[in-house]
């Protein structure tokens, strides 16, 4: 056997493997659906068990209805006043989304400035930590006094709630770059701007999305907290009014709708991550911490 035939045989033997690797790509729709169902049935089963336990406790009258309403009464509270819940949910959604977007934009900008300036980082970081540990429910009345009963105080509280996880995750992502990669970029003559957009920023996106998922749920809490202290509409107003009237079905319904809103925003961020970061390990089909 000649050397040439040996090389050809080796290439022929290796080509199926190479082709197999090249053909793998992203999983198909069927595989993604199967992976989603495999991940979703556990939380769905847990929710079903909790719902069944809730129904059993109320059906057996182990607690008074004014303390814990039945699932039927809670659902009936929504179906009897759908416009009431829809209008107030839209108000809270608008406040939440606006606060989340502002927190994400300002948080990313602040993180970039802190990473590129150690002086600013040493100055701002303690202040950010100090602001984070202050209970927002304690300072929310101040924003009502300063800004009135309109949209502004709710958005401010939502921004404060969502800002910290965005900043911390983005700073961590920007600092997690391999120093050798930065040295290689400098050796090849890349400018600081090119290094940021081609290396630092893409590598920080997984950390950023992790922070955005937390921020999305925290923004809902912030908007509702802002509504607690001064509002005449929104889910916080619904919950507060139902609590004052001892209307527990409406109270439970408001809490459930608020939870669903937070879950929906979390899933939206996860969908954005799915399409923007298909290359990251967290998006592989065997990742267990993802929704998709």
C-alpha positions as a Markdown table, in Angstrom:
| # | Residue | x | y | z |
|---|---|---|---|---|
| 1 | Unk | 0.0 | 0.0 | 0.0 |
| 2 | Unk | 1.4 | 3.3 | -1.0 |
| 3 | Unk | 1.7 | 6.4 | 1.2 |
| 4 | Unk | -0.8 | 8.2 | -1.0 |
| 5 | Unk | -3.4 | 5.4 | -0.6 |
| 6 | Unk | -2.7 | 5.3 | 3.2 |
| 7 | Unk | -3.5 | 9.1 | 3.4 |
| 8 | Unk | -6.6 | 8.6 | 1.2 |
| 9 | Unk | -7.8 | 5.7 | 3.4 |
| 10 | Unk | -7.2 | 7.8 | 6.6 |
| 11 | Unk | -9.1 | 10.7 | 5.1 |
| 12 | Unk | -11.9 | 8.4 | 4.1 |
| 13 | Unk | -12.1 | 6.9 | 7.6 |
| 14 | Unk | -11.9 | 10.3 | 9.3 |
| 15 | Unk | -14.4 | 12.1 | 7.0 |
| 16 | Unk | -17.6 | 10.4 | 8.5 |
| 17 | Unk | -16.5 | 11.6 | 12.0 |
| 18 | Unk | -15.8 | 15.1 | 10.8 |
| 19 | Unk | -19.0 | 15.1 | 8.8 |
| 20 | Unk | -20.9 | 13.9 | 11.9 |
| 21 | Unk | -19.4 | 16.7 | 14.0 |
| 22 | Unk | -20.3 | 19.2 | 11.3 |
| 23 | Unk | -23.8 | 18.0 | 10.9 |
| 24 | Unk | -24.6 | 18.2 | 14.6 |
| 25 | Unk | -25.5 | 21.9 | 14.9 |
| 26 | Unk | -28.4 | 23.0 | 17.0 |
| 27 | Unk | -31.1 | 20.5 | 18.0 |
| 28 | Unk | -34.2 | 20.3 | 15.9 |
| 29 | Unk | -37.7 | 21.4 | 16.9 |
| 30 | Unk | -38.6 | 17.9 | 18.0 |
| 31 | Unk | -35.5 | 17.6 | 20.2 |
| 32 | Unk | -36.1 | 21.1 | 21.7 |
| 33 | Unk | -39.8 | 20.2 | 22.4 |
| 34 | Unk | -38.7 | 17.0 | 24.0 |
| 35 | Unk | -36.1 | 18.7 | 26.1 |
| 36 | Unk | -38.6 | 21.4 | 27.2 |
| 37 | Unk | -41.2 | 18.8 | 28.2 |
| 38 | Unk | -38.6 | 16.9 | 30.1 |
| 39 | Unk | -37.7 | 20.0 | 32.1 |
| 40 | Unk | -41.2 | 21.3 | 32.5 |
| 41 | Unk | -43.1 | 18.3 | 33.8 |
| 42 | Unk | -41.4 | 18.5 | 37.3 |
| 43 | Unk | -42.5 | 22.0 | 38.2 |
| 44 | Unk | -45.9 | 21.4 | 36.6 |
| 45 | Unk | -46.3 | 18.3 | 38.7 |
| 46 | Unk | -45.3 | 20.2 | 41.8 |
| 47 | Unk | -47.7 | 23.0 | 41.1 |
| 48 | Unk | -50.4 | 20.4 | 40.5 |
| 49 | Unk | -49.7 | 18.8 | 43.9 |
| 50 | Unk | -49.7 | 22.2 | 45.6 |
| 51 | Unk | -53.0 | 23.1 | 43.9 |
| 52 | Unk | -54.5 | 19.8 | 44.9 |
| 53 | Unk | -53.4 | 20.3 | 48.5 |
| 54 | Unk | -54.8 | 23.8 | 48.5 |
| 55 | Unk | -58.2 | 22.5 | 47.2 |
| 56 | Unk | -58.2 | 19.6 | 49.7 |
| 57 | Unk | -57.6 | 22.0 | 52.7 |
| 58 | Unk | -60.3 | 24.3 | 51.7 |
| 59 | Unk | -62.8 | 21.6 | 50.7 |
| 60 | Unk | -62.3 | 19.9 | 54.1 |
| 61 | Unk | -62.8 | 23.3 | 55.7 |
| 62 | Unk | -59.7 | 22.9 | 57.8 |
| 63 | Unk | -59.3 | 26.7 | 57.6 |
| 64 | Unk | -61.9 | 29.5 | 57.5 |
| 65 | Unk | -62.7 | 30.8 | 54.0 |
| 66 | Unk | -61.9 | 34.3 | 55.0 |
| 67 | Unk | -58.3 | 33.2 | 55.8 |
| 68 | Unk | -57.7 | 30.9 | 52.8 |
| 69 | Unk | -60.2 | 31.0 | 49.9 |
| 70 | Unk | -60.7 | 28.0 | 47.7 |
| 71 | Unk | -59.2 | 27.8 | 44.2 |
| 72 | Unk | -62.7 | 28.1 | 42.8 |
| 73 | Unk | -63.4 | 31.3 | 44.7 |
| 74 | Unk | -60.1 | 32.7 | 43.6 |
| 75 | Unk | -60.7 | 31.9 | 40.0 |
| 76 | Unk | -64.2 | 33.3 | 40.3 |
| 77 | Unk | -62.8 | 36.6 | 41.6 |
| 78 | Unk | -60.9 | 37.0 | 38.3 |
| 79 | Unk | -63.6 | 35.8 | 36.0 |
| 80 | Unk | -66.3 | 38.0 | 37.5 |
| 81 | Unk | -64.2 | 41.2 | 37.1 |
| 82 | Unk | -61.9 | 40.5 | 34.2 |
| 83 | Unk | -61.6 | 44.1 | 33.1 |
| 84 | Unk | -60.7 | 45.2 | 36.6 |
| 85 | Unk | -57.8 | 42.7 | 36.8 |
| 86 | Unk | -56.7 | 43.4 | 33.2 |
| 87 | Unk | -56.6 | 47.1 | 33.6 |
| 88 | Unk | -54.6 | 47.0 | 36.8 |
| 89 | Unk | -52.3 | 44.3 | 35.4 |
| 90 | Unk | -51.5 | 46.5 | 32.4 |
| 91 | Unk | -50.6 | 49.4 | 34.7 |
| 92 | Unk | -48.2 | 47.3 | 36.7 |
| 93 | Unk | -46.7 | 45.7 | 33.6 |
| 94 | Unk | -46.0 | 49.1 | 32.1 |
| 95 | Unk | -44.3 | 50.3 | 35.3 |
| 96 | Unk | -42.3 | 47.1 | 35.6 |
| 97 | Unk | -41.1 | 47.0 | 32.0 |
| 98 | Unk | -40.2 | 50.7 | 32.1 |
| 99 | Unk | -38.3 | 50.3 | 35.3 |
| 100 | Unk | -36.6 | 47.1 | 34.0 |
| 101 | Unk | -35.4 | 48.8 | 30.8 |
| 102 | Unk | -34.1 | 51.8 | 32.6 |
| 103 | Unk | -32.3 | 49.6 | 35.2 |
| 104 | Unk | -30.8 | 47.4 | 32.5 |
| 105 | Unk | -29.5 | 50.4 | 30.4 |
| 106 | Unk | -28.1 | 52.4 | 33.4 |
| 107 | Unk | -26.8 | 49.2 | 35.0 |
| 108 | Unk | -24.8 | 48.1 | 32.0 |
| 109 | Unk | -23.4 | 51.7 | 31.5 |
| 110 | Unk | -22.4 | 51.9 | 35.2 |
| 111 | Unk | -20.7 | 48.5 | 35.1 |
| 112 | Unk | -18.7 | 49.4 | 32.0 |
| 113 | Unk | -17.5 | 52.7 | 33.7 |
| 114 | Unk | -16.7 | 50.8 | 36.9 |
| 115 | Unk | -14.6 | 48.2 | 35.1 |
| 116 | Unk | -12.6 | 50.7 | 33.1 |
| 117 | Unk | -12.0 | 53.0 | 36.1 |
| 118 | Unk | -10.9 | 51.5 | 39.4 |
| 119 | Unk | -11.4 | 54.9 | 41.1 |
| 120 | Unk | -15.0 | 55.1 | 40.1 |
| 121 | Unk | -15.5 | 51.4 | 41.1 |
| 122 | Unk | -14.0 | 52.0 | 44.5 |
| 123 | Unk | -16.2 | 55.1 | 44.9 |
| 124 | Unk | -19.5 | 53.7 | 43.7 |
| 125 | Unk | -19.4 | 50.1 | 44.8 |
| 126 | Unk | -19.9 | 50.8 | 48.5 |
| 127 | Unk | -22.7 | 53.2 | 47.7 |
| 128 | Unk | -24.5 | 50.7 | 45.6 |
| 129 | Unk | -24.2 | 48.1 | 48.3 |
| 130 | Unk | -25.5 | 50.6 | 50.9 |
| 131 | Unk | -28.4 | 51.5 | 48.7 |
| 132 | Unk | -29.2 | 47.8 | 48.1 |
| 133 | Unk | -29.5 | 46.8 | 51.7 |
| 134 | Unk | -32.0 | 49.6 | 52.5 |
| 135 | Unk | -35.5 | 48.1 | 52.5 |
| 136 | Unk | -37.3 | 49.7 | 49.5 |
| 137 | Unk | -40.6 | 49.7 | 51.3 |
| 138 | Unk | -39.0 | 52.0 | 53.9 |
| 139 | Unk | -37.9 | 54.6 | 51.3 |
| 140 | Unk | -40.8 | 54.3 | 48.9 |
| 141 | Unk | -42.9 | 56.9 | 50.8 |
| 142 | Unk | -40.2 | 59.4 | 50.3 |
| 143 | Unk | -40.5 | 59.0 | 46.5 |
| 144 | Unk | -44.2 | 59.6 | 46.8 |
| 145 | Unk | -43.6 | 62.8 | 48.7 |
| 146 | Unk | -41.0 | 63.9 | 46.2 |
| 147 | Unk | -42.6 | 62.8 | 43.0 |
| 148 | Unk | -46.3 | 62.6 | 43.8 |
| 149 | Unk | -48.8 | 59.7 | 43.2 |
| 150 | Unk | -48.2 | 59.3 | 39.5 |
| 151 | Unk | -46.0 | 56.9 | 37.5 |
| 152 | Unk | -42.7 | 58.2 | 38.6 |
| 153 | Unk | -42.3 | 56.8 | 42.2 |
| 154 | Unk | -43.3 | 53.3 | 41.1 |
| 155 | Unk | -40.8 | 53.3 | 38.2 |
| 156 | Unk | -38.1 | 54.6 | 40.6 |
| 157 | Unk | -38.6 | 51.8 | 43.1 |
| 158 | Unk | -38.7 | 49.3 | 40.2 |
| 159 | Unk | -35.4 | 50.7 | 39.0 |
| 160 | Unk | -33.8 | 50.5 | 42.4 |
| 161 | Unk | -34.9 | 46.9 | 42.8 |
| 162 | Unk | -33.6 | 45.8 | 39.4 |
| 163 | Unk | -30.5 | 47.9 | 39.2 |
| 164 | Unk | -28.2 | 46.1 | 41.6 |
| 165 | Unk | -28.2 | 42.6 | 40.0 |
| 166 | Unk | -27.6 | 44.0 | 36.6 |
| 167 | Unk | -24.6 | 46.0 | 37.7 |
| 168 | Unk | -23.0 | 43.1 | 39.7 |
| 169 | Unk | -23.5 | 40.5 | 37.0 |
| 170 | Unk | -22.2 | 42.8 | 34.2 |
| 171 | Unk | -19.1 | 43.8 | 36.3 |
| 172 | Unk | -18.5 | 40.1 | 36.9 |
| 173 | Unk | -18.8 | 39.3 | 33.3 |
| 174 | Unk | -16.5 | 42.1 | 32.1 |
| 175 | Unk | -13.9 | 41.0 | 34.6 |
| 176 | Unk | -14.0 | 37.3 | 33.8 |
| 177 | Unk | -12.2 | 37.6 | 30.5 |
| 178 | Unk | -9.0 | 35.6 | 30.3 |
| 179 | Unk | -6.0 | 38.0 | 30.5 |
| 180 | Unk | -4.3 | 36.1 | 27.8 |
| 181 | Unk | -7.1 | 36.9 | 25.5 |
| 182 | Unk | -6.7 | 40.6 | 26.2 |
| 183 | Unk | -3.0 | 40.4 | 25.7 |
| 184 | Unk | -3.5 | 38.6 | 22.4 |
| 185 | Unk | -6.0 | 41.4 | 21.3 |
| 186 | Unk | -3.5 | 44.1 | 22.2 |
| 187 | Unk | -0.7 | 42.2 | 20.4 |
| 188 | Unk | -2.8 | 42.1 | 17.2 |
| 189 | Unk | -3.3 | 45.9 | 17.4 |
| 190 | Unk | -6.9 | 46.0 | 18.5 |
| 191 | Unk | -8.1 | 49.3 | 19.9 |
| 192 | Unk | -9.8 | 49.4 | 23.3 |
| 193 | Unk | -13.1 | 49.9 | 21.6 |
| 194 | Unk | -12.5 | 46.9 | 19.4 |
| 195 | Unk | -11.5 | 44.8 | 22.3 |
| 196 | Unk | -14.6 | 45.7 | 24.2 |
| 197 | Unk | -17.1 | 45.0 | 21.4 |
| 198 | Unk | -15.3 | 41.9 | 20.0 |
| 199 | Unk | -14.1 | 40.3 | 23.3 |
| 200 | Unk | -15.3 | 41.8 | 26.5 |
| 201 | Unk | -18.9 | 42.5 | 25.8 |
| 202 | Unk | -19.8 | 39.2 | 24.1 |
| 203 | Unk | -18.1 | 37.2 | 26.8 |
| 204 | Unk | -20.0 | 39.1 | 29.5 |
| 205 | Unk | -23.4 | 38.4 | 28.0 |
| 206 | Unk | -24.1 | 35.1 | 29.8 |
| 207 | Unk | -23.4 | 36.9 | 33.1 |
| 208 | Unk | -25.6 | 39.8 | 32.1 |
| 209 | Unk | -28.5 | 37.6 | 31.2 |
| 210 | Unk | -28.3 | 35.9 | 34.5 |
| 211 | Unk | -28.6 | 39.3 | 36.2 |
| 212 | Unk | -31.4 | 40.3 | 33.9 |
| 213 | Unk | -33.5 | 37.3 | 34.9 |
| 214 | Unk | -33.2 | 38.3 | 38.5 |
| 215 | Unk | -33.8 | 41.9 | 37.7 |
| 216 | Unk | -37.0 | 41.1 | 35.7 |
| 217 | Unk | -38.6 | 39.5 | 38.8 |
| 218 | Unk | -37.3 | 42.2 | 41.1 |
| 219 | Unk | -38.8 | 44.9 | 38.9 |
| 220 | Unk | -42.2 | 43.4 | 39.4 |
| 221 | Unk | -41.7 | 43.5 | 43.2 |
| 222 | Unk | -40.5 | 47.1 | 43.0 |
| 223 | Unk | -43.5 | 48.3 | 41.0 |
| 224 | Unk | -45.9 | 46.6 | 43.4 |
| 225 | Unk | -44.1 | 48.0 | 46.4 |
| 226 | Unk | -44.4 | 51.5 | 44.9 |
| 227 | Unk | -48.1 | 50.9 | 44.4 |
| 228 | Unk | -48.5 | 49.9 | 48.1 |
| 229 | Unk | -47.4 | 53.3 | 49.4 |
| 230 | Unk | -49.3 | 55.5 | 47.0 |
| 231 | Unk | -51.5 | 54.5 | 44.0 |
| 232 | Unk | -55.1 | 54.2 | 42.9 |
| 233 | Unk | -54.4 | 51.6 | 40.2 |
| 234 | Unk | -52.1 | 48.6 | 39.7 |
| 235 | Unk | -51.8 | 45.1 | 41.2 |
| 236 | Unk | -50.4 | 46.6 | 44.4 |
| 237 | Unk | -53.5 | 48.7 | 44.8 |
| 238 | Unk | -55.7 | 45.7 | 44.1 |
| 239 | Unk | -53.8 | 43.6 | 46.8 |
| 240 | Unk | -53.8 | 46.5 | 49.3 |
| 241 | Unk | -57.5 | 47.3 | 48.8 |
| 242 | Unk | -58.5 | 43.6 | 49.0 |
| 243 | Unk | -56.5 | 43.2 | 52.2 |
| 244 | Unk | -58.3 | 46.2 | 53.8 |
| 245 | Unk | -61.7 | 44.8 | 52.8 |
| 246 | Unk | -60.7 | 41.2 | 54.0 |
| 247 | Unk | -61.5 | 40.1 | 50.5 |
| 248 | Unk | -59.1 | 37.1 | 50.4 |
| 249 | Unk | -60.2 | 35.7 | 47.0 |
| 250 | Unk | -59.3 | 39.0 | 45.3 |
| 251 | Unk | -56.1 | 39.2 | 47.4 |
| 252 | Unk | -55.1 | 35.7 | 46.3 |
| 253 | Unk | -56.0 | 36.5 | 42.7 |
| 254 | Unk | -53.8 | 39.6 | 42.8 |
| 255 | Unk | -50.9 | 37.6 | 44.2 |
| 256 | Unk | -51.3 | 34.9 | 41.5 |
| 257 | Unk | -51.5 | 37.4 | 38.7 |
| 258 | Unk | -48.4 | 39.3 | 40.0 |
| 259 | Unk | -46.5 | 36.0 | 40.2 |
| 260 | Unk | -47.5 | 35.1 | 36.6 |
| 261 | Unk | -46.3 | 38.5 | 35.5 |
| 262 | Unk | -42.9 | 37.9 | 37.0 |
| 263 | Unk | -42.7 | 34.5 | 35.4 |
| 264 | Unk | -43.7 | 35.9 | 32.0 |
| 265 | Unk | -40.9 | 38.5 | 32.1 |
| 266 | Unk | -38.4 | 35.9 | 33.3 |
| 267 | Unk | -39.4 | 33.7 | 30.3 |
| 268 | Unk | -39.1 | 36.6 | 27.9 |
| 269 | Unk | -35.5 | 37.2 | 29.1 |
| 270 | Unk | -34.8 | 33.5 | 28.7 |
| 271 | Unk | -36.2 | 33.5 | 25.2 |
| 272 | Unk | -33.9 | 36.5 | 24.3 |
| 273 | Unk | -31.0 | 34.6 | 25.7 |
| 274 | Unk | -31.9 | 31.5 | 23.8 |
| 275 | Unk | -31.7 | 33.4 | 20.5 |
| 276 | Unk | -28.8 | 35.7 | 21.3 |
| 277 | Unk | -26.5 | 33.2 | 22.9 |
| 278 | Unk | -27.0 | 29.9 | 21.1 |
| 279 | Unk | -23.3 | 29.2 | 21.4 |
| 280 | Unk | -23.2 | 29.3 | 25.3 |
| 281 | Unk | -23.1 | 26.1 | 27.4 |
| 282 | Unk | -26.2 | 27.2 | 29.2 |
| 283 | Unk | -28.2 | 26.8 | 25.9 |
| 284 | Unk | -27.1 | 23.2 | 25.3 |
| 285 | Unk | -29.8 | 20.6 | 25.2 |
| 286 | Unk | -28.6 | 18.9 | 28.4 |
| 287 | Unk | -28.6 | 22.1 | 30.4 |
| 288 | Unk | -31.1 | 21.7 | 33.3 |
| 289 | Unk | -31.4 | 25.3 | 34.5 |
| 290 | Unk | -33.1 | 26.7 | 31.4 |
| 291 | Unk | -36.7 | 27.0 | 30.3 |
| 292 | Unk | -36.0 | 26.3 | 26.7 |
